[in-house]
């Protein structure tokens, strides 16, 4: 039995909460995952996991063993990174995740510049609007928009973005400019948060945020589609400021209801706290932070 391999399988089961999820995460058959855990328990002559309909629970022996196994595997990974030269010069693979449109507009240019500067580093850029999990998705660093929950992640603030309501000048000339949020009810609204007809946007009045409901005339499931519909004069739409700043500056879109916008949303670069940061990650953070801050300043409306 390969004990390091068995430890890794056990930790995957504990971290994901089930043998089946560990199987999917590791790309191994469920029977193989179950056998490796069983072999480990047989080797130790102790039950480590309690399997129930609610998932997996650790026995007292399991809790102490998992803590020790995690420390051992972290030390092995540290030794491998040192031997591979990750602490002498930036090298190795780096996985970055970002929201789709923000990543395409802002992260991708920075990543390509970084790769040109550090030829021994390879990068994967995962563009997704869901919050990627550092462990499950094997992510090294993430760009996140919005308030961050309390966690052990290290976060560097890059700037902030706004949620803005906008429409084409031609549409506003024909239908009028709304003076307060309640007036959107009489406008054609382009929605992308949901493909259902009914929806709501949050506005701020007298220091308090509250939703304003409306019935959407046109629903699309991507922000790109909503912006294109707004450019075509189909109605009011809502976007994040960086997504429409070029159209606003060029006069193709006009922002309305600025006095009622909800609080600006922070943008952070985040990564997992580590006792010793791999040089490839430190190099990327040092490289990316000033460039992304400048891009957000330039994109502000």
VENKA-V642938 format. One record per pair of residues at least 6 apart in sequence whose ideal C-beta (glycine too) atoms are under 7 Angstrom apart, sorted by the first residue. I is the first residue (numbers start at 1). J is the second residue. D is the distance in Angstrom with one decimal. If there is no record, write none. Layout:
I/J/D
I/J/D
//
This chain:
1/39/5.1
1/43/6.1
4/76/6.8
5/36/6.9
6/36/4.9
6/39/6.4
6/40/4.2
7/69/4.2
7/72/6.9
7/73/5.9
8/73/6.5
9/22/6.6
9/26/6.7
9/33/5.7
9/36/4.4
9/37/6.2
10/37/5.7
10/40/6.1
10/48/6.7
10/66/6.8
10/69/6.5
11/66/6.7
11/69/6.3
11/70/6.2
11/73/7.0
12/22/4.0
12/25/5.5
12/26/5.5
13/19/5.4
13/22/4.1
13/33/6.8
13/37/6.3
13/56/6.1
14/56/6.7
14/58/6.7
14/66/5.6
15/135/5.9
16/22/5.1
16/25/5.7
17/55/4.8
17/56/6.1
18/55/5.3
18/56/6.0
19/30/6.2
19/33/5.2
19/34/5.5
20/30/5.7
22/33/5.3
23/29/6.6
23/30/4.4
23/33/4.7
25/136/6.1
26/33/6.8
37/49/6.6
40/48/7.0
41/47/6.0
41/48/5.4
46/61/4.5
47/59/5.2
47/61/6.8
48/58/6.8
48/59/6.1
48/61/6.3
48/62/3.7
48/65/5.9
49/56/5.1
49/58/6.5
49/59/7.0
49/62/5.8
50/57/4.4
50/59/6.1
58/66/6.2
78/276/6.6
81/87/6.7
81/278/5.8
84/92/6.7
85/91/5.8
86/92/5.5
86/278/4.7
86/279/5.6
86/280/6.2
87/279/5.5
89/120/6.5
89/279/6.5
90/118/4.7
90/120/6.3
90/121/5.3
90/279/4.9
90/280/4.4
90/283/4.2
91/120/3.8
91/121/6.1
91/280/6.3
92/121/6.5
92/278/7.0
92/280/5.1
93/122/5.1
94/121/5.8
94/123/4.8
94/140/5.2
94/280/5.4
94/281/6.7
94/284/6.0
95/124/4.6
95/126/6.5
95/138/6.0
95/139/5.1
95/140/5.0
96/107/6.6
96/111/6.2
96/123/6.2
96/125/5.3
96/140/6.8
96/141/5.3
97/126/4.2
97/128/6.4
97/132/4.3
97/137/7.0
97/139/5.0
97/142/4.7
98/107/4.3
98/127/6.1
98/143/3.9
99/129/5.3
99/145/6.0
100/127/4.6
100/128/6.6
100/129/5.5
101/223/6.1
101/243/5.6
102/143/6.5
102/145/6.6
102/242/6.6
103/125/6.4
103/127/4.3
103/143/6.8
104/127/6.5
105/242/6.7
106/292/6.2
106/295/4.9
107/125/6.6
107/143/5.7
108/125/6.3
110/288/5.1
110/291/5.0
110/292/6.2
111/123/5.5
111/125/5.5
114/284/5.9
114/287/5.1
114/288/6.8
115/121/6.5
115/123/5.9
117/287/6.8
118/283/6.1
121/280/5.1
126/132/6.2
126/137/6.8
126/139/6.9
132/139/5.1
132/142/6.2
134/272/5.2
140/271/6.4
140/281/5.6
141/269/6.5
141/271/4.4
141/281/6.3
141/284/6.3
141/285/7.0
142/270/5.1
143/267/7.0
143/269/5.9
144/268/5.3
144/270/5.8
145/161/6.3
145/265/5.6
145/267/5.3
146/265/5.0
147/266/6.7
148/155/5.6
148/268/6.0
148/270/6.9
152/273/4.9
153/270/4.6
153/271/6.7
153/272/6.1
153/273/6.8
154/270/6.6
154/271/5.6
154/273/5.3
155/268/4.4
155/270/4.7
156/268/6.3
156/269/4.8
156/285/6.9
156/289/5.6
157/266/5.9
157/268/5.5
158/267/4.6
158/268/6.4
158/269/5.9
158/289/6.7
158/292/4.8
158/293/5.1
158/296/5.7
159/267/5.3
159/293/5.8
159/296/3.4
159/297/6.5
160/264/4.2
160/265/6.2
160/266/5.2
160/267/6.2
161/240/5.0
161/241/5.0
161/242/5.5
161/264/6.6
161/265/5.5
161/267/6.1
162/241/4.3
162/261/5.7
162/264/5.1
162/301/6.8
163/238/6.1
163/240/6.1
163/261/6.3
163/262/5.8
164/238/6.9
164/239/6.3
164/241/5.4
164/244/6.8
164/255/4.9
164/261/6.6
164/301/6.7
165/236/5.7
165/238/5.1
165/255/7.0
165/256/5.4
165/257/5.0
166/230/6.2
166/237/6.5
166/239/6.8
166/244/5.8
166/248/6.7
166/253/4.4
166/254/6.1
166/255/4.9
166/256/6.6
167/230/5.7
167/235/6.4
167/236/4.8
167/237/7.0
167/253/6.8
167/254/6.4
167/256/6.8
168/230/6.2
168/231/5.9
168/233/4.6
168/252/6.7
168/253/6.2
169/251/6.8
169/254/5.3
170/233/5.0
171/233/4.5
171/235/6.3
172/254/5.9
175/187/6.0
177/256/5.6
178/184/5.7
178/187/6.4
178/256/5.8
178/257/6.0
180/260/6.9
181/203/4.2
181/212/4.4
181/257/6.2
181/260/5.3
182/212/6.5
184/212/6.4
184/214/5.3
184/236/6.1
185/214/5.6
187/235/6.1
187/236/5.2
188/217/4.6
188/234/6.4
188/235/3.2
188/236/7.0
189/214/5.1
189/216/4.9
189/217/6.1
189/235/5.5
189/236/5.3
190/216/7.0
190/218/4.9
190/226/5.0
190/229/4.7
190/230/5.9
190/234/5.6
190/235/5.0
190/236/6.7
190/237/4.0
191/199/4.7
191/216/3.7
191/219/4.7
192/220/5.1
192/221/6.3
192/222/6.2
192/223/5.4
192/225/6.6
192/226/4.0
193/199/5.9
194/219/6.7
195/219/4.8
195/221/5.6
196/219/6.9
197/215/5.7
197/216/5.6
197/219/6.8
198/213/6.9
198/215/5.7
199/214/6.4
199/216/5.4
200/211/4.1
200/212/6.1
200/213/4.5
200/214/6.9
201/211/6.9
201/212/5.7
201/238/5.6
202/209/5.4
202/210/6.9
202/211/5.2
202/262/5.1
203/210/6.7
203/212/5.6
203/257/6.9
203/260/4.2
203/262/6.5
204/260/5.8
204/261/6.5
204/262/5.1
204/263/6.9
205/260/6.1
209/262/5.3
217/235/6.2
218/229/5.9
218/234/5.6
218/235/6.7
220/226/5.3
220/229/6.7
223/239/5.9
223/243/6.0
226/237/4.6
226/239/6.9
227/237/6.6
227/239/5.9
227/243/6.5
227/244/6.1
229/237/6.6
230/237/4.1
230/253/6.1
231/247/6.5
231/252/5.7
231/253/6.6
241/300/6.8
241/301/4.8
242/299/4.4
244/253/5.5
245/299/4.9
245/301/5.4
247/253/4.2
248/255/5.9
248/301/5.9
255/301/6.5
267/296/6.2
269/285/6.6
269/288/6.4
269/289/6.1
269/292/6.9
271/281/6.2
271/285/7.0
//
